[in-house]
Amino acid sequence: MKTRHCWKCGREYGLSGAPGRLEACDCGADLKVCLNCASYDPAVAHKCRDRRAEPVEEKHMANYCEWFEMARRMFVPVEEGKSREAKARDNLKKLLGD
């Protein structure tokens, strides 16, 4: 089921509208961040599909982007200390028998 949730722990954001810049989840993660935005896409320039938005370096930190829209998606927990790229490399090594 697709929900609006914290990018870090998966806790559902139940309020209507978008979170403010100072709002944080119980886990301590900021909520108005690129990682929670519907326009966030690691495969495009500046990792943002909205061309009007100013580039943001720290994708996990609260920012002032006026185009922020909280994404609705499935929560997939991130393995502690392992990036998506590292997991993909590990899977490729397993596939190739390295």
Buried (B, 14 or more C-beta within 10 A) or exposed (E): EEBBBBBBEBBEBEEEEBBEBEEBBEEEBBBBBBBBBBBBBEEEEBBBBBEEBEEBEEBEEBBEBEBBEBBEBEBEEEEEEEEEEEEEEEEEEEEEEE
